[in-house]
Each structure stands twice: as C-alpha cells, then as structure tokens.
Amino acid sequence: MATLKQLRQRIRTSKNIQQITRAMKLVAAARLKKAQDKVLEARPYSDKMREFMTSISGAGELPDHPLLEKRPVSRACLLLVTADRGLAGSYNTNLIRKAGDFLKAQSVPTDLVCVGKKGAQFFGKRGYNVLYQHSVPTAGARLDDAIEVTRVVRELFESGEVDAIYLCYSKFYSAIRQVPQIVQLLPIEPPASADGGHGAGKQYAFEPSPTELLNILLPKYVLTLVYQALLESTASEHGSRMSAMTSATDNAGKMIQRLTLIANRERQAGITKEILEVVGGAEALKS
C-alpha cells in the first residue's frame, strides 16, 4: 500500500500531466481549425483537376509523356505520409499498419519515400530501403513541401529507378475519423468517370497542342495529388492529437479524483490511529 507521501506525489504528477495534455489539446484544436480550412479550400481545385483529367481521357489516344509511361514493374516505391511526432492517438499506427500490409503484399522490391519521421524510423529499423525522408513543419504542410516531395518522386519515376509509385496518406473526414488509404501516383492513370467512361468518342480541339497541354497539366496534376494528401494528413494528425489529448486530460482528472479519495482515507486512518494512541495512553496513565 502506498504511503500518504507517495499518494500526494502521484497526485502532483497527475496534475502536471493534466496541465500538459490540456495545453496540447488546445494547441491541436487551434491548428486543426486552420488545417481543416486549408483542406476544404483545396478540395474544389483538386476535384476540378480530377474532373478535367477524366474529361480529356475521353479524347482518345493522348501523346506520349514520361508521367504516363506504363512499363513492366520490376521495382516500386511507396510515398508514406506520417507525422514527425507522437502523442497523436492511433494516427501513426494506422498509417504504418496500412503501409506494412501493402509492402507485404507486393511481389516486387518496394522502396519508401517518407514524409514525417515516424514512418521513416519504423521501416528504417526493419530493414526497408528509405530513399528519402522529408519533415513537415509543426504548423502543417506548405506548398513548398509538396513541391519538394513531388520533385523527388518524379525524378525516381522518370529516371527509371522505380516503375510505379503509390501514395499512402490519411484522408480527413472529421476530428474523430481519419481513414488511411493508398492510391497510385505514377504512372498517371486518368480517374474513372462516374458514369463509366462518359466523354469517350467526343471530339476535342486542343489549344495549345496536346503535347504542350500535357507538359503543363500532368506535373500540376501530380503536385495537386501530393499537396492534397499532405493537407489531408496534417488535418488528420491534428484531429487525432486533439482527440487523444482530450481523452488523456479526462483520464488524468479521473486518476486525480481516485488518488485524492485514497489519500483522504489514508489521512483519516492516520488521524484515527493517533487519536486511539492518545486515548490509550491516557487510559494507561489513569490506571
């Protein structure tokens, strides 16, 4: 049984932890609002890019482009987006589990490009080949981060070092719901239209030429996918951290109440024991 001094020390420790988790919860909530606004602002542009890609995919045979080149896959790469820090609930764990299942299912050697330290540390210690690791600022992903990551994956694909690149990130739905998912990034495959190929057979007049158009459109399309994934992951991280810190703060409060109750009982028992000793001494003197 813990002594009264030990119980009081545990109560002080629990109160300190509660203050830290409450502060982290408030910070995560403030950052979540900003990250959520960025996600909602970026989604219309991303959706319009997909719609445009779906539309031109119905224009028939498109000119050759390095980002469209399909070749036999002898080596693949996974772009994994995790966080730099922990204390975010199951956010990193879910992404790492999703990426691990994907890597185990691959029949060809698969390298990793990691955004965030957690994914790079986990797979690096387990013998996977991490080609590149990029850290995102604590406040969230910026366009510059997306540009740098896109440059790296494009160089890997266009040089022929890898034949396919996949993207693993957490899609943001709400502060309590984030879903890890994997999509193919390169080679670019135009998204399937909702009506199963609507637009096929239509005639398009390209201005400028199809080659010039693809040289402008396809790199922007890849950049858009990467940037949207980084924004979604940032919002997911802050949402998961806010939920985790809320639970931690509540649990610390419950622990403080329980320890305080035990400490009060111990204190009362000590007082009762002292009173009994005094009474017993007085009775002994009388006799």
DOVEXDO-629515 format. One record per residue (C-alpha): residue number from 1; x, y, z. Coordinates in pm, whole numbers, always signed. Example, Ala and Ser with C-alpha at 12.3 -4.5 7.8 and 13.67 -1.06 7.14 Angstrom:
2
     n        u        v        w
     1    +1230     -450     +780
     2    +1367     -106     +714
# end
This chain:
287
     n        u        v        w
     1       +0       +0       +0
     2     +137     +343      -97
     3     +211     +585     +184
     4      +36     +921     +215
     5     +352    +1096      +94
     6     +367     +874     -216
     7       -2     +933     -289
     8      +44    +1310     -270
     9     +342    +1286     -506
    10     +129    +1088     -754
    11     -146    +1350     -732
    12     +101    +1630     -807
    13     +241    +1431    -1101
    14     -108    +1363    -1237
    15     -196    +1733    -1212
    16     +120    +1826    -1406
    17      +35    +1571    -1674
    18     -321    +1705    -1691
    19     -193    +2059    -1746
    20      +35    +1941    -2028
    21     -233    +1735    -2205
    22     -487    +2018    -2172
    23     -240    +2262    -2328
    24     -164    +2016    -2611
    25     -536    +1969    -2669
    26     -591    +2345    -2704
    27     -295    +2384    -2940
    28     -413    +2090    -3154
    29     -766    +2234    -3166
    30     -637    +2571    -3289
    31     -416    +2407    -3553
    32     -695    +2172    -3657
    33     -920    +2465    -3743
    34     -655    +2615    -3972
    35     -569    +2279    -4128
    36     -936    +2197    -4184
    37     -993    +2530    -4357
    38     -696    +2460    -4589
    39     -830    +2115    -4675
    40    -1176    +2247    -4757
    41    -1029    +2529    -4966
    42     -803    +2294    -5162
    43    -1058    +2021    -5233
    44    -1253    +2210    -5504
    45     -931    +2266    -5703
    46     -828    +1904    -5658
    47    -1173    +1780    -5761
    48    -1170    +2007    -6068
    49     -830    +1870    -6172
    50     -963    +1514    -6148
    51    -1272    +1614    -6344
    52    -1055    +1769    -6614
    53     -833    +1460    -6632
    54    -1144    +1244    -6666
    55    -1270    +1470    -6943
    56     -955    +1468    -7156
    57     -915    +1093    -7107
    58    -1215    +1061    -7337
    59    -1033    +1246    -7615
    60     -881     +924    -7749
    61     -512     +842    -7767
    62     -304    +1102    -7583
    63      +56    +1191    -7681
    64     +339    +1012    -7503
    65     +457    +1172    -7181
    66     +709    +1049    -6919
    67     +447    +1065    -6643
    68     +205     +849    -6845
    69     +459     +582    -6937
    70     +347     +235    -6832
    71     +621      -26    -6815
    72     +664     -367    -6653
    73     +700     -313    -6279
    74    +1030     -453    -6156
    75    +1063     -210    -5864
    76     +804       +5    -5691
    77     +801     +288    -5440
    78     +560     +392    -5165
    79     +526     +757    -5064
    80     +422     +734    -4698
    81     +290    +1041    -4514
    82     +309    +1020    -4133
    83     +380    +1267    -3851
    84     +710    +1387    -3708
    85     +584    +1348    -3351
    86     +384    +1102    -3147
    87     +105    +1163    -2892
    88     -148    +1161    -3175
    89     -353     +859    -3078
    90     -364     +585    -3340
    91     -283     +818    -3632
    92      +73     +696    -3699
    93       -6     +337    -3604
    94     -291     +309    -3854
    95      -81     +453    -4137
    96     +216     +228    -4059
    97      -10      -78    -4043
    98     -169      +14    -4377
    99     +172      +66    -4537
   100     +307     -256    -4383
   101      +20     -462    -4526
   102      +77     -304    -4868
   103     +452     -375    -4861
   104     +398     -737    -4759
   105     +154     -784    -5047
   106     +400     -662    -5312
   107     +566     -920    -5537
   108     +849     -681    -5638
   109    +1103     -490    -5425
   110     +942     -173    -5289
   111    +1133     +130    -5163
   112    +1000     +407    -4941
   113     +985     +784    -4959
   114     +870     +911    -4620
   115     +714    +1240    -4520
   116     +739    +1253    -4142
   117     +990    +1089    -3909
   118     +763     +821    -3763
   119     +727     +619    -4083
   120    +1096     +652    -4172
   121    +1206     +542    -3826
   122     +971     +244    -3812
   123    +1051      +96    -4153
   124    +1417     +200    -4148
   125    +1474       -8    -3832
   126    +1312     -308    -4001
   127    +1543     -318    -4298
   128    +1332     -138    -4560
   129    +1508      +92    -4804
   130    +1409     +452    -4725
   131    +1523     +656    -5025
   132    +1426     +997    -4889
   133    +1276    +1145    -4575
   134    +1115    +1488    -4552
   135     +999    +1666    -4237
   136     +694    +1892    -4234
   137     +677    +2200    -4005
   138     +481    +2159    -3683
   139     +219    +2408    -3801
   140     +140    +2191    -4106
   141     +236    +2117    -4465
   142     +317    +2401    -4704
   143     +314    +2417    -5082
   144     +696    +2420    -5075
   145     +690    +2081    -4901
   146     +464    +1937    -5171
   147     +686    +2079    -5446
   148     +998    +1919    -5294
   149     +835    +1578    -5240
   150     +687    +1585    -5591
   151    +1029    +1664    -5738
   152    +1181    +1361    -5562
   153     +915    +1110    -5672
   154     +915    +1242    -6028
   155    +1293    +1201    -6052
   156    +1264     +844    -5924
   157     +999     +757    -6181
   158    +1131     +946    -6482
   159    +1485     +811    -6432
   160    +1352     +456    -6438
   161    +1476     +379    -6085
   162    +1121     +272    -5998
   163     +837     +173    -6231
   164     +539     +262    -6014
   165     +481     +497    -5720
   166     +198     +471    -5470
   167      +79     +722    -5214
   168      -27     +629    -4859
   169     -193     +903    -4654
   170     -479     +960    -4412
   171     -794    +1114    -4558
   172     -959    +1361    -4321
   173    -1331    +1334    -4251
   174    -1364    +1477    -3900
   175    -1169    +1519    -3578
   176    -1260    +1164    -3476
   177    -1250     +995    -3817
   178     -943     +968    -4037
   179     -910     +683    -4290
   180     -568     +565    -4421
   181     -573     +489    -4792
   182     -336     +404    -5076
   183     -365     +537    -5431
   184     -142     +508    -5738
   185      +51     +826    -5802
   186     +269     +733    -6102
   187     +229     +644    -6380
   188      -73     +871    -6404
   189     -396     +691    -6476
   190     -688     +925    -6554
   191     -960     +883    -6290
   192    -1256     +671    -6392
   193    -1566     +880    -6455
   194    -1878     +823    -6251
   195    -2081     +702    -6550
   196    -1817     +452    -6660
   197    -1644     +631    -6943
   198    -1859     +931    -7015
   199    -1697    +1151    -7273
   200    -1549     +873    -7483
   201    -1586     +941    -7852
   202    -1613    +1318    -7814
   203    -1401    +1539    -8035
   204    -1169    +1788    -7867
   205     -986    +2086    -8014
   206     -663    +2141    -7819
   207     -513    +2487    -7783
   208     -218    +2478    -7734
   209     -122    +2141    -7881
   210     -191    +1820    -7683
   211     +182    +1777    -7610
   212     +219    +2129    -7470
   213     -101    +2089    -7272
   214      +16    +1764    -7111
   215     +355    +1915    -7031
   216     +172    +2178    -6826
   217     -119    +1972    -6693
   218      +38    +1644    -6580
   219     +307    +1786    -6346
   220      +42    +2011    -6190
   221     -187    +1712    -6150
   222      +80    +1514    -5963
   223     +163    +1816    -5747
   224     -207    +1861    -5668
   225     -242    +1499    -5554
   226      +64    +1524    -5330
   227      -32    +1862    -5182
   228     -388    +1750    -5116
   229     -255    +1435    -4943
   230      -25    +1646    -4722
   231     -310    +1879    -4626
   232     -543    +1588    -4551
   233     -272    +1423    -4340
   234     -200    +1743    -4147
   235     -567    +1786    -4059
   236     -591    +1417    -3967
   237     -288    +1443    -3739
   238     -420    +1747    -3550
   239     -767    +1593    -3523
   240     -629    +1267    -3387
   241     -399    +1450    -3144
   242     -684    +1667    -3016
   243     -900    +1358    -2953
   244     -611    +1175    -2784
   245     -526    +1470    -2559
   246     -893    +1514    -2467
   247     -906    +1152    -2352
   248     -574    +1189    -2169
   249     -694    +1501    -1988
   250    -1017    +1330    -1882
   251     -830    +1020    -1765
   252     -585    +1233    -1565
   253     -880    +1403    -1396
   254    -1031    +1065    -1303
   255     -696     +948    -1167
   256     -660    +1263     -958
   257    -1007    +1208     -807
   258     -932     +843     -728
   259     -591     +919     -575
   260     -735    +1210     -374
   261    -1003     +980     -231
   262     -743     +719     -133
   263     -517     +987      +16
   264     -805    +1127     +224
   265     -884     +779     +356
   266     -519     +725     +446
   267     -503    +1064     +618
   268     -821     +994     +815
   269     -695     +650     +911
   270     -370     +807    +1034
   271     -559    +1065    +1240
   272     -782     +794    +1389
   273     -478     +587    +1478
   274     -314     +883    +1651
   275     -634     +958    +1849
   276     -655     +596    +1960
   277     -292     +608    +2070
   278     -356     +925    +2273
   279     -669     +776    +2432
   280     -487     +455    +2505
   281     -201     +644    +2669
   282     -444     +847    +2880
   283     -623     +532    +2996
   284     -291     +374    +3083
   285     -198     +676    +3299
   286     -530     +659    +3484
   287     -474     +303    +3573
# end
